[in-house]
């Protein structure tokens, strides 16, 4: 994105104590901002990254006239720990690198993101946290932990706690990746190309719905055949990544739980009831692992929650509709309604 109002930065977190009790030394968050911070500092939208993604891969959602409009809002994308830009197994120094990289939770990410906003921009309260998938899990953590400092959140194809079935799906992905010959038991001794390609193929069956494949909607993304889609989109997506980084973030995803905090003692209902923000739950009707049913169970415990299901056959990817204008329009309209409310 070429705009004079786009800025890149690095927030030096220092040595941080993680929720696990381990230390992450010399931690840093790489971030990008879009738009201009208002004098009142009241136009901030936080847009956390999703699994394996970096800021440049999700910024397509930010554009004049869209819900994430840089002409109106100051949008901050903080890269999640483990994504290869912010501190990750692939960038950490011994003895905390590779297989000794400490476990990172969504809580750890959000606590440092709050510091970033406070220390770099003097921002205490945010207008909205928007997240898709793992980004949605972080949005939920923001709302549960920051109280009145978060006005709104969008939970797009995400949940407050990773469900057992979602956990099992990720176990299969992890087993596929670590079957690569380069797996050394706790890290990869070399780039696991075979495992990354296999991971992409397994993931493709979960991320898109049965109807998506039946109707050959991969053509809308510019692919000539199903095999072309599997190689070009899914194998290619994971081949860009570091295997140890992917495993790091996979653990974070599997263990996401807003109630995993001394304040809530594991009580999910109590954590949901503590959310003061307006919450837009926006699942996809055909998501195979972040199911609408999870959000329906959460909704009664939210003080100010609404659920608007995306009527899509694009599965989990309905929430990240770069190649799908109908779902993009649905999301834009729903988020604009949320921002206009109050």
GULOTOR-699849 format. One line per 8 residues: number of its first residue (from 1); for each residue x, y, z of N, C-alpha, C, O. Coordinates in steps of 0.001 Angstrom, whole numbers. Atoms other than C-alpha are relative to their C-alpha. Layout:
REM GULOTOR-699849
NUM = X,Y,Z,X,Y,Z,X,Y,Z,X,Y,Z; ...
REM end
This chain:
REM GULOTOR-699849
1 = 856,-1193,0,0,0,0,892,1244,0,1677,1448,926; -827,-1207,90,1598,3269,-1118,-840,1211,388,-1674,1669,-392; 748,-1140,-526,228,6127,982,924,690,997,1551,34,1828; -909,-710,-897,2142,8845,2790,-399,-134,1461,389,162,2359; 456,172,-1381,44,8087,5865,236,-1416,527,-209,-1757,1623; -356,1347,-444,1322,4521,6070,1390,50,612,2336,542,-4; -1283,-43,-709,4108,4100,8605,306,-1372,594,-581,-2051,1112; -472,1233,-626,6149,1101,9742,771,338,1268,1424,1378,1357
9 = -728,-229,-1242,7562,780,13220,334,-1289,707,-189,-2352,373; -367,1124,-863,9133,-1532,15766,-147,454,1446,432,1460,1855; 136,-274,-1420,8071,-1555,19398,900,-963,762,714,-2179,716; -929,805,-796,10864,-2767,21647,-632,-274,1357,-730,616,2202; 692,376,-1240,9113,-4658,24441,974,-216,1156,587,-119,2320; -959,363,-1036,12305,-5529,26316,-156,-1460,384,-740,-2250,-357; 144,1364,-513,12527,-8700,28367,-1365,-115,673,-1634,580,1652; 1351,93,-557,8954,-9775,29080,-228,-1367,632,234,-2388,123
17 = 397,1243,-653,7614,-12385,31476,-1327,-438,-582,-2305,311,-566; 1178,512,681,5084,-14548,29702,-969,-655,972,-635,-913,2128; 1014,654,-820,1911,-16118,31009,486,-1367,487,56,-1840,1539; -537,1319,-359,3819,-19433,31099,1003,57,1135,1337,-972,1723; -1054,-145,-982,6366,-18025,33534,1381,73,-608,2358,321,97; -1274,-121,699,9116,-18046,30919,247,1454,-387,-664,2282,-373; -385,-1336,460,10998,-14967,29729,205,-23,-1508,800,-952,-2054; -312,-217,1410,11013,-13741,26150,926,1204,-47,472,2337,108
25 = -949,-1114,-67,14182,-11651,25960,-14,853,-1267,-226,354,-2372; -122,-954,1110,14520,-8557,23772,-1147,-142,-1002,-939,-128,-2216; 1163,194,867,11009,-9029,22435,-324,1284,-757,-102,2392,-266; 406,-1165,780,9750,-6759,19696,-1256,-320,-801,-1499,-1461,-1195; 1168,106,871,6535,-6136,17798,234,898,-1206,447,2102,-1061; -30,-772,1238,6759,-5049,14181,-1443,390,-320,-2343,-450,-282; 1366,-449,247,3737,-2937,13300,-44,964,-1172,978,1513,-1584; 229,-990,1062,2269,-787,10539,-1255,780,350,-2225,208,845
33 = 1165,-844,-252,-139,2137,10887,-484,616,-1310,282,791,-2257; 656,-565,1174,-2566,3639,8377,-888,1146,471,-1614,1013,1456; 834,-1126,-375,-4228,7035,8515,680,897,1009,1886,803,1234; -525,-1017,-908,-3816,9825,11042,-706,-84,1349,-1933,-142,1418; 559,9,-1352,-4300,9726,14799,-644,1358,279,-14,2398,90; 706,-1245,-281,-6896,12317,15806,595,680,1233,1271,44,2041; -512,-757,-1145,-6050,15049,18313,-513,-577,1309,184,-560,2324; 596,587,-1217,-8389,13373,20807,412,-1455,212,66,-2062,1226
41 = -442,1401,-56,-6792,9960,20111,-1188,-958,155,-1111,-1953,877; 1217,791,-169,-10284,8528,19748,-424,-734,-1284,-1561,-1196,-1380; 357,634,1277,-10182,7053,16224,861,-1216,-309,1155,-1492,-1471; -954,1102,160,-7961,4005,16799,-723,-1328,-215,-1615,-1694,550; 444,1368,249,-8733,603,15293,1226,-905,25,2196,-662,-695; -1077,994,-60,-6471,-2324,16194,-421,-1192,-855,-1553,-1666,-752; 297,1046,977,-6284,-5039,13526,1075,-1083,112,2019,-1082,-679; -1033,1018,-198,-4292,-8067,14801,83,-974,-1180,-886,-1173,-1913
49 = -211,950,1096,-2831,-10582,12366,-590,-1365,342,-880,-1668,1499; 549,1347,-127,-4138,-14112,11790,1122,-1033,-154,2294,-670,-258; -986,1067,2,-2392,-17497,11621,923,82,-1216,466,57,-2359; -997,-17,1052,809,-17299,9613,88,1287,-791,999,1444,-1604; 65,-1202,827,-97,-13878,8211,890,1108,549,1169,1177,1745; -734,-1208,-353,1961,-10700,8198,-805,1207,-472,-1726,1067,-1276; 863,-1161,217,638,-7152,8007,-292,269,-1473,-1406,667,-1811; 201,-307,1423,1109,-6781,4240,-1048,-897,-642,-1594,-560,-1692
57 = 941,959,581,-1166,-9781,3644,-1438,226,438,-2349,-413,-88; 1372,-268,-421,-4195,-8389,5458,-389,1462,-208,-1518,1850,92; 292,-1425,124,-3955,-4695,4619,-952,318,-1152,-1416,1453,-1263; 940,-222,1096,-6146,-5124,1515,-1367,432,514,-2127,1067,-216; 1292,-359,-580,-9123,-4666,3846,-71,1483,385,-1144,2006,687; -76,-1409,-393,-7961,-1109,4609,-18,855,-1261,906,786,-2072; 104,-833,1201,-9137,1392,1977,-1056,1068,213,-2019,843,946; 1024,-1045,-94,-11056,4662,1659,-1368,-531,-433,-1496,-1199,-1459
65 = 1351,445,294,-14780,3995,1729,-363,-1338,602,-1544,-1677,686; 272,1280,-637,-14422,606,3389,-154,202,1503,52,1301,2019; 193,-106,-1449,-15131,-157,7030,1285,443,697,1249,1283,1597; -1293,-407,-560,-11429,133,7876,562,1095,-899,1436,856,-1732; -260,-1144,877,-11128,3566,6291,1105,875,581,899,1503,1620; -1101,-805,-537,-7747,5306,6762,-254,1506,-90,485,2295,500; 368,-1424,17,-9409,8638,5920,-733,409,1260,-836,1597,1568; 757,-286,-1224,-11417,8338,9145,695,-529,1253,603,68,2326
73 = -528,692,-1170,-9500,5991,11416,1523,-130,-59,2133,-99,-1128; -1426,304,-136,-5971,5412,12667,82,-1486,296,-235,-1928,1400; 49,1456,-71,-5512,1707,12046,1405,-529,277,2364,-153,-398; -1285,568,-406,-2714,-252,13714,-51,-1508,-173,-897,-2180,418; -162,1454,111,-1694,-3747,12618,1252,-403,772,2364,-144,314; -1154,550,-702,550,-5337,15267,209,-1451,-418,-704,-2269,-297; -275,1377,397,2204,-8483,13972,113,-888,1232,787,-546,2204; 7,931,-1113,1644,-11438,16260,1379,-628,198,2096,-884,-769
81 = -1220,748,-273,4604,-13058,17979,-51,-1338,-739,-1084,-2008,-763; -69,1276,698,5747,-16047,15942,-320,74,-1482,-340,-955,-2158; 365,-62,1423,4806,-14691,12506,1189,316,-910,1009,551,-2105; -1196,-217,808,8385,-14152,11339,457,1443,-62,1589,1705,-468; -372,-1415,-68,8361,-10341,11738,199,410,1459,1296,800,1857; -183,-173,-1439,7675,-9849,15426,802,-1193,526,970,-2187,-180; -898,1034,-537,9867,-11980,17715,-587,-1397,-197,-1739,-1654,155; 452,1321,448,9627,-15587,16509,1113,-1022,207,2267,-645,411
89 = -1064,1010,-69,11470,-18918,16736,1077,206,-1062,2251,-73,-816; -960,-171,1096,13118,-18057,13404,890,1223,169,1911,1341,-508; -792,-1221,-180,14425,-14701,14646,634,118,1376,1520,947,1579; -527,-83,-1364,15144,-15317,18334,1437,-507,62,1870,-1293,-780; -1390,416,-179,18698,-15777,19585,90,-1085,1079,-759,-1141,1968; -185,1042,-1017,19994,-18767,21611,92,609,1400,615,1714,1544; 521,1376,31,19082,-20209,23999,-1516,-85,-211,-2103,-1147,-8; 1458,-21,92,15474,-19181,23297,-525,-187,-1419,-1708,51,-1660
97 = 446,128,1380,15337,-19913,19555,-477,-1414,-294,-334,-2323,524; 460,1297,517,13833,-22786,17563,-795,-788,1048,-1811,-298,1541; 776,850,-893,12705,-25627,19846,-75,494,1425,-882,-13,2204; 31,-544,-1358,13420,-23608,22999,-741,1344,58,-707,2036,1075; 783,-1230,-14,11243,-20686,21990,-1168,-194,954,-1871,-1200,858; 1049,204,-1000,8797,-20150,24862,-1402,22,-586,-1639,591,-1652; 1397,21,413,5073,-20781,24577,-594,1401,135,-433,2067,1158; 606,-1326,42,3189,-17628,23622,-1517,-157,-29,-2040,-954,-808
105 = 1457,43,-1,-489,-17086,24425,-569,1262,-651,141,2241,-879; 679,-1199,497,-3032,-14678,22987,80,1115,1037,210,2288,686; -154,-982,-1088,-2876,-12948,26384,1333,726,-105,1384,1948,32; -1329,-613,112,868,-12349,25925,31,1009,-1141,567,2107,-994; 42,-907,1145,278,-10809,22502,-764,1277,335,-291,2379,57; 859,-1159,-243,-2514,-8520,23672,596,933,1053,475,2152,934; -602,-863,-1017,-684,-7273,26755,1094,885,-606,1224,2053,-239; -1055,-796,625,2240,-6143,24608,-570,954,-1060,-25,2036,-1279
113 = 668,-913,932,-79,-4674,21971,-545,1226,735,-477,2344,222; 492,-1137,-802,-1649,-2523,24694,1154,932,374,1013,2155,346; -1175,-827,-294,1810,-1355,25710,426,798,-1220,766,1975,-1108; -374,-675,1239,2592,-519,22086,-848,1259,-196,-310,2335,-459; 890,-1145,211,-458,1753,21806,233,1084,1042,234,2273,727; -184,-966,-1086,154,3384,25168,1334,723,-122,1384,1949,-27; -1341,-580,-45,3902,3945,24883,425,668,-1300,1227,1602,-1278; -376,-600,1279,4179,4751,21172,-932,1137,-415,-505,2085,-1074
121 = 979,-971,498,978,6760,20651,-820,687,1089,-1651,1544,790; 769,-607,-1081,-386,7688,24074,-1466,-374,-32,-2308,397,427; 1389,446,154,-3564,5693,23353,-352,-984,1109,322,-1998,1287; 505,894,-1040,-5474,4120,26239,-1264,-726,-454,-1450,-1906,-154; 1289,563,389,-8891,3537,24676,-80,-114,-1515,346,790,-2235; 94,210,1445,-9610,2105,21235,-1457,-56,-428,-2323,-541,300; 1362,-6,538,-12678,2571,19055,-460,-1406,-369,-1640,-1735,-251; 363,1356,407,-12555,-1019,17830,1249,-858,-121,2326,-376,-472
129 = -995,1011,362,-10477,-4164,17646,-691,-932,-988,-1704,-1556,-672; 567,838,1059,-11172,-6016,14404,932,-1185,-225,2134,-1007,-419; -853,1159,228,-9946,-9570,13976,-704,-1114,-726,-1891,-1363,-514; 471,1200,695,-10375,-12556,11691,824,-1193,466,2049,-1106,547; -655,1242,-361,-9569,-16120,12829,824,179,1293,249,525,2325; -794,-256,-1208,-6646,-15906,15305,-32,1472,379,101,1809,1555; 178,-1418,-310,-7030,-12138,15017,-1264,233,797,-1301,1103,1668; 1247,-100,-756,-10594,-12585,16277,193,-472,1430,-388,98,2353
137 = -289,453,-1362,-9303,-14543,19264,706,1098,792,436,1284,1978; -668,-1111,-671,-7021,-11607,20067,-983,1135,305,-894,1766,1359; 1011,-1027,-245,-9948,-9187,19703,-807,-344,1241,-1089,529,2062; 741,454,-1184,-11866,-11238,22268,830,211,1271,300,620,2303; -874,-213,-1162,-8880,-11092,24619,81,1491,358,51,1853,1535; 9,-1438,-262,-8706,-7312,24228,-1228,385,815,-1125,1086,1822; 1249,-395,-648,-12337,-6997,25246,-108,-553,1416,-583,137,2319; 111,617,-1327,-12121,-9403,28187,968,607,1002,675,666,2197
145 = -1062,-440,-899,-8938,-7904,29606,99,1510,153,625,1994,1155; -184,-1452,-30,-9157,-4185,28804,-1242,765,431,-1198,1989,558; 1199,-638,-537,-12686,-3472,29995,-502,1164,-838,-671,1049,-2052; 567,-1174,664,-13989,-8,29164,968,659,-981,575,1572,-1708; -960,-570,947,-10817,781,27204,-207,-507,-1430,482,-64,-2350; 341,495,1332,-12302,-1140,24255,-1479,274,-241,-2338,-254,464; 1394,-363,268,-15466,322,22752,-738,-1086,-773,-1911,-1345,-503; 631,989,872,-16161,-2395,20142,1027,-1041,-410,2225,-766,-474
153 = -846,1008,634,-14780,-5644,18823,-791,-705,-1097,-2014,-829,-1026; 561,863,1038,-15406,-7667,15680,689,-1352,108,1908,-1461,-24; -494,1377,-67,-15031,-11421,16099,-433,-665,-1297,-1537,-1200,-1394; 291,496,1338,-14875,-12542,12468,597,-1395,-133,1814,-1554,-229; -445,1401,108,-14705,-16352,12221,1001,-334,1099,2115,-782,826; -849,291,-1145,-13264,-16755,15701,-839,-395,1195,-2059,-524,1091; 714,406,-1210,-14166,-17749,19244,778,452,1228,1956,800,1146; -618,-410,-1255,-13450,-16899,22860,926,-1076,562,1864,-784,1305
161 = -826,1136,-431,-11975,-20336,23491,64,-988,-1160,-963,-1285,-1771; -127,978,1077,-10615,-22806,20945,-758,-1266,367,-513,-1860,1417; 855,1151,-285,-13139,-25632,20742,793,-1306,-94,1847,-1338,-729; -706,1291,83,-12129,-29300,21186,176,-483,-1445,1233,-1007,-1794; -116,451,1382,-12858,-30062,17523,1033,824,-754,1804,282,-1546; -1003,-877,608,-10802,-27053,16403,1400,-452,417,2317,-496,-404; -1281,490,-522,-7966,-28328,18613,440,-1261,-752,1606,-1400,-1124; -326,1264,672,-8148,-31763,16974,359,236,-1467,1286,-386,-1987
169 = -360,-370,1368,-8156,-30264,13472,1457,446,-70,2187,50,-979; -1373,-504,-7,-4906,-28497,14362,1009,-1084,359,2159,-1024,-76; -885,1139,-263,-3423,-31705,15767,349,-718,-1312,1488,-1138,-1515; -256,621,1290,-3813,-33176,12283,954,818,-849,1840,266,-1501; -900,-883,742,-2136,-30151,10696,1422,-113,549,2389,-198,-207; -1316,94,-643,708,-30357,13209,680,-1339,-322,1875,-1379,-618; -570,1318,286,1194,-34100,12660,490,-89,-1441,1511,-720,-1715; -412,-7,1405,1370,-33551,8893,1322,736,-177,2226,256,-861
177 = -1213,-802,142,4008,-30848,9196,1208,-694,627,2288,-718,37; -1143,593,-712,6177,-32694,11724,348,-1400,-501,1291,-2012,-1; -382,1265,638,6166,-35873,9610,1135,205,-996,1693,-766,-1507; -1101,-285,923,8745,-34136,7413,1319,-561,548,1551,-514,1756; -1282,554,-463,12209,-35778,7551,884,1003,743,1778,600,1488; -833,-1010,-667,13692,-32480,8771,-397,221,1452,281,963,2163; 432,-183,-1383,11785,-32700,12064,980,-681,951,1241,-1878,829; -1018,522,-912,14327,-33133,14879,-554,-271,1395,219,-469,2332
185 = 597,313,-1297,11880,-33729,17723,-536,1213,717,-1573,1137,1376; 521,-1233,-598,11528,-30140,18918,207,1212,-906,-181,2326,-555; -170,-1068,989,12519,-28078,15852,342,-641,-1340,569,-1848,-1428; -362,492,1326,13254,-28386,12151,1483,268,-260,1965,1388,-90; -1431,-129,277,16878,-29038,11199,249,643,-1364,1355,1106,-1641; -83,-626,1326,16189,-27741,7664,-1415,389,-400,-2374,26,281; 1331,-411,448,13308,-26220,5737,-828,-1240,-343,-407,-2034,-1185; 803,1208,226,10527,-28855,5788,-912,138,-1223,-2134,184,-1086
193 = 788,-281,1203,9418,-28373,2180,-1104,-1033,-219,-2232,-673,-557; 1019,1031,204,7611,-31708,1945,-1137,164,1006,-2310,44,653; 1020,-186,-1027,5805,-31087,5220,-842,1235,-227,-2048,1219,19; 747,-1239,249,4840,-27535,4274,-982,-179,-1151,-2108,317,-1095; 909,259,1110,3376,-28685,964,-1168,-882,451,-2319,-633,91; 1060,884,-493,1453,-31475,2695,-947,747,931,-2158,535,892; 812,-807,-908,245,-29050,5367,-997,854,-794,-2166,967,-423; 879,-814,822,-1156,-26791,2667,-1159,-795,-562,-2287,-304,-603
201 = 1069,827,585,-3121,-29633,1085,-1004,-428,1062,-2209,-431,811; 925,361,-1082,-4570,-30778,4396,-853,1210,387,-2066,1104,563; 680,-1222,-419,-5447,-27209,5327,-1080,402,-1002,-2138,893,-607; 949,-397,1040,-7217,-26613,1987,-1355,-678,164,-2386,-89,-160; 1246,723,-194,-9823,-29241,2843,-818,515,1159,-2030,306,1211; 691,-544,-1171,-10682,-27510,6104,-391,1461,-181,-1424,1889,335; 223,-1438,73,-10507,-23857,5144,-1169,377,-904,-1819,1398,-678; 1081,-284,934,-13031,-24002,2292,-1088,-1073,150,-807,-2193,577
209 = 1107,928,-206,-16455,-25655,2299,-116,-1023,-1129,522,-899,-2175; 269,1000,1025,-17662,-28681,383,-635,639,-1237,-313,276,-2369; 676,-661,1117,-19875,-26430,-1742,978,827,-822,858,898,-2045; -1031,-762,713,-16890,-24210,-2605,673,-872,-1050,865,-447,-2189; -689,888,935,-15172,-27191,-4203,-967,-580,-1033,-615,-729,-2203; 981,545,941,-18337,-28640,-5741,-283,977,-1132,-460,571,-2280; 305,-1025,993,-18967,-25348,-7537,1255,587,-648,1177,1543,-1420; -1274,-415,602,-15269,-24937,-8461,228,1508,122,620,2169,-839
217 = -128,-1448,-194,-15166,-21452,-6951,1447,466,37,1712,1667,78; -1406,-393,108,-11384,-21527,-7036,270,749,-1299,1281,1440,-1427; -159,-746,1257,-11864,-20171,-10554,-70,1509,248,592,2285,-441; 118,-1426,-303,-12866,-16819,-9007,1318,586,499,1551,1790,388; -1302,-452,-481,-9392,-16631,-7483,1064,-60,-1099,2237,220,-850; -923,-42,1129,-7826,-17019,-10937,756,-1283,-274,1747,-1263,-1004; -711,1262,204,-6803,-20694,-10846,-662,-805,-1110,-1886,-804,-1240; 491,692,1192,-7145,-22876,-13946,-591,-1370,312,-1400,-1880,-463
225 = 477,1337,-363,-7823,-26183,-12152,94,-158,1508,685,671,2201; -78,283,-1426,-8245,-27701,-8723,1448,-207,430,1864,307,1469; -1407,226,-335,-4624,-28876,-8740,781,1308,-2,1654,1519,839; -628,-1317,60,-3529,-25387,-9737,-271,778,1280,618,1444,1812; 391,-674,-1248,-5419,-24024,-6720,760,-574,1195,1262,177,2032; -679,632,-1132,-3894,-26546,-4315,1486,338,32,2046,595,1098; -1430,-305,62,-342,-25903,-5513,241,1500,154,1029,1930,996; -276,-1433,38,-514,-22184,-6221,-429,741,1233,294,1615,1713
233 = 503,-716,-1166,-2622,-21059,-3288,474,-636,1307,1052,48,2151; -217,609,-1308,-2169,-23598,-501,1433,-447,236,2007,-130,1278; -1412,345,-179,1267,-25115,-1022,840,1275,14,1736,1429,843; -775,-1235,84,2587,-21706,-2006,-98,839,1252,885,1448,1674; 185,-801,-1213,1122,-20026,1059,889,-489,1131,1525,318,1809; -780,519,-1122,2844,-22330,3525,1491,-96,-304,2312,-41,611; -1426,31,340,6115,-22599,1625,694,1320,305,1915,1351,451; -584,-1298,-340,6643,-18897,2368,377,91,1478,1086,1015,1877
241 = -128,-98,-1447,6690,-19640,6095,1121,-874,555,1609,-1791,-105; -975,807,-744,9170,-21011,8605,-764,-1050,813,-1745,-722,1480; 706,1077,-675,8136,-24375,10041,-106,191,1499,-1162,-67,2077; 33,-215,-1444,9068,-23521,13629,-940,1144,371,-1609,1094,1403; 936,-1101,-255,7143,-20246,13412,-1444,-488,-79,-2273,-108,749; 1360,516,149,4034,-22087,12198,-407,-842,1203,-1550,-764,1654; 316,812,-1179,4227,-24539,15098,-209,885,1230,-1069,600,2063; 148,-936,-1113,4647,-21659,17551,-1404,599,16,-2079,592,1045
249 = 1316,-627,54,1497,-19919,16376,-1122,-1022,92,-2208,-711,583; 1006,1053,-124,-376,-23213,16123,-278,-293,1474,-1429,-490,1865; 197,217,-1442,200,-23751,19854,-809,1154,599,-1705,936,1414; 743,-1167,-488,-1032,-20218,20534,-1477,-135,-326,-2332,140,516; 1383,182,444,-4190,-20957,18553,-691,-1085,829,-1793,-878,1336; 625,1105,-726,-4853,-24300,20242,-320,360,1450,-1271,-169,2026; 144,-317,-1422,-4544,-22744,23692,-666,1344,255,-615,1859,1372; 685,-1279,-178,-6516,-19551,23104,-1226,-175,891,-2050,-1060,658
257 = 1106,103,-952,-8964,-18982,25967,-38,1283,820,872,1536,1609; 56,-1272,-731,-10096,-15614,27343,-159,-206,1498,116,706,2277; 182,271,-1428,-10878,-17283,30689,1274,-502,670,1295,-726,1880; -1263,515,-539,-7274,-18478,31107,767,1155,645,1787,1617,134; -557,-1153,-707,-6471,-15730,33582,-478,-74,1439,-1592,-527,1705; 352,105,-1418,-6458,-15463,37372,-1286,750,327,-1987,401,1277; 1223,-768,-243,-9277,-12920,37159,-1256,-840,-217,-2274,-619,440; 1173,792,354,-11636,-15529,35655,81,-1447,457,-941,-2131,527
265 = -159,1345,-521,-10203,-18794,36943,-504,-1092,-921,-952,-2140,-457; 453,1008,948,-11091,-20659,33775,-1485,11,-290,-1959,-804,-1082; 1453,-76,169,-14775,-19677,33931,-312,838,-1245,-241,2066,-1205; 229,-699,1259,-15660,-18811,30324,-1206,929,91,-1166,2042,-433; 1188,-848,-129,-19114,-17470,31193,330,1294,739,-156,2365,376; -392,-1192,-760,-17566,-15088,33729,841,932,-862,681,2151,-799; -836,-830,871,-14996,-13890,31194,-834,706,-1059,-606,1881,-1347; 877,-619,999,-17669,-13272,28557,-864,1086,636,-1085,2137,35
273 = 845,-981,-683,-19855,-11452,31065,764,1257,386,167,2314,591; -827,-1157,-355,-16952,-9152,31904,246,930,-1171,734,2043,-976; -239,-815,1194,-16791,-7835,28329,-953,1187,-15,-2172,1014,-28; 800,-1218,32,-17990,-4236,28285,-220,523,-1414,-1144,1301,-1652; 72,-491,1376,-17454,-3635,24574,-1253,-491,-704,-1839,-1507,-331; 982,512,950,-20089,-3894,21888,699,-1048,-851,1790,-816,-1373; -640,1137,668,-19387,-7228,20238,-806,-391,-1236,-2004,-658,-1147; 594,534,1219,-20127,-8184,16645,609,-1370,-253,1783,-1487,-606
281 = -413,1355,319,-19912,-11938,16257,-386,-256,-1452,-1562,-177,-1807; 246,116,1435,-19569,-12612,12539,625,-1290,-540,1656,-1247,-1211; -504,1275,511,-19063,-16324,11781,-434,-214,-1447,-1310,482,-1959; 416,436,1331,-19291,-17939,8365,-935,-1191,150,-700,-2071,979; 979,1082,-78,-22262,-20240,7795,614,-1366,-295,89,-2393,134; -589,1281,413,-19941,-22896,6349,1407,-223,540,2142,-1067,27; -1311,188,-618,-16842,-22552,8545,39,-1381,650,-871,-1737,1399; -92,1365,-506,-15683,-26065,9427,693,-103,1348,647,-1163,1972
289 = -674,120,-1301,-13676,-25225,12547,-282,1145,967,-291,901,2174; 560,-1036,-872,-14746,-21828,13943,-1489,72,-327,-1909,881,-1155; 1386,156,396,-18406,-22747,13863,-906,1067,624,-633,1604,1697; 1006,-932,-514,-21406,-20467,14282,-533,-472,1354,-868,346,2210; 513,544,-1261,-22530,-22789,17087,816,480,1201,263,706,2277; -840,-497,-1094,-19564,-21656,19202,-425,1413,391,-547,1722,1576; 406,-1376,-274,-20619,-18011,18875,-1407,62,590,-1687,912,1436; 1358,19,-574,-24263,-18855,19602,28,-348,1484,-789,154,2255
297 = -133,333,-1416,-23173,-20385,22901,591,1160,796,301,1309,1983; -608,-1148,-677,-21148,-17257,23728,-980,1161,162,-941,1882,1159; 844,-1189,95,-23840,-14736,22815,-821,304,1252,-869,1468,1651; 825,-327,-1170,-26137,-15081,25883,786,596,1170,203,1244,2040; -815,-500,-1109,-23232,-14197,28188,565,1400,-255,1144,2016,640; -524,-1322,348,-22314,-10986,26373,-1025,1081,323,-2208,930,20; 905,-1090,-357,-23795,-7740,27659,-562,689,-1232,-1746,1019,-1289; 415,-756,1182,-23906,-6082,24257,535,-684,-1252,1367,-131,-1972
305 = -454,773,1142,-23401,-8731,21621,-1094,-201,-1028,-2269,-334,-686; 897,362,1100,-24997,-9313,18233,721,-1009,-876,1949,-1013,-967; -565,1013,884,-24495,-12191,15829,-564,215,-1398,-1780,235,-1589; 381,-139,1400,-24546,-11675,12051,813,-1005,-804,1992,-789,-1081; -682,1082,706,-23687,-14843,10178,195,357,-1471,-732,820,-2135; -291,-238,1415,-21994,-14466,6794,-623,-1134,-811,-235,-2288,-628; 685,1064,758,-24246,-16376,4343,837,-438,-1192,525,-119,-2339; -1013,279,1013,-21337,-17824,2424,273,-1485,-139,52,-2254,797
313 = -466,1374,209,-20114,-21088,897,1524,-53,-58,2092,-1078,-434; -1459,-63,57,-16467,-19986,1150,660,-509,1286,1865,-335,1470; -566,573,-1211,-16001,-21681,4516,643,1041,891,143,2159,1018; -705,-917,-892,-13535,-20097,6920,466,1239,-751,510,2329,-180; -520,-1113,789,-12207,-17895,4131,-1071,1041,-352,-751,2075,-938; 1019,-1036,175,-15536,-16073,3947,357,1237,811,-10,2354,444; -379,-1118,-857,-14084,-13915,6715,1219,754,-482,1581,1781,92; -1184,-643,570,-11038,-13015,4612,-177,34,-1523,597,-580,-2257
321 = 482,165,1376,-12736,-12413,1240,716,857,-1045,92,1672,-1725; -761,-776,979,-9986,-10968,-900,-499,-260,-1425,-504,645,-2260; 444,362,1353,-11348,-12832,-3951,-1512,-198,-78,-2001,-879,-980; 1422,305,-147,-15012,-12755,-2960,-745,1288,344,-878,1636,1517; 578,-1331,-212,-16814,-9437,-3410,-1291,-24,793,-1568,922,1532; 1271,57,-727,-20185,-10579,-2019,237,-62,1503,-412,658,2261; -286,101,-1432,-18741,-11592,1355,700,1254,509,474,1675,1643; -665,-1249,-384,-16527,-8488,1415,-1030,1096,254,-898,1864,1207
329 = 1039,-1015,-177,-19616,-6300,1000,-809,-259,1268,-1158,681,1982; 735,347,-1229,-21458,-8166,3781,782,442,1230,225,1044,2148; -842,-350,-1144,-18539,-7679,6166,100,1514,140,-52,2047,1239; -88,-1461,-39,-18100,-4017,5254,-1256,616,609,-1174,1475,1488; 1256,-581,-485,-21770,-3263,5875,-220,-284,1479,-673,588,2221; 192,357,-1408,-21863,-5122,9194,924,807,902,506,1270,1963; -962,-740,-821,-18730,-3404,10504,-325,1488,3,-184,2147,1034; 421,-1407,40,-19906,26,9336,-1174,248,942,-1225,1276,1618
337 = 1135,-133,-932,-23154,-528,11255,496,26,1449,8,812,2260; -552,27,-1354,-21152,-1377,14375,676,1322,345,486,1855,1439; -717,-1255,-255,-18976,1724,14050,-960,1171,104,-677,2133,817; 973,-1094,-44,-22037,3931,13505,-846,-53,1265,-1515,924,1600; 828,183,-1191,-23691,2581,16660,686,640,1210,1618,69,1775; -507,-653,-1206,-22954,5032,19459,1285,740,-189,1804,1328,760
REM end
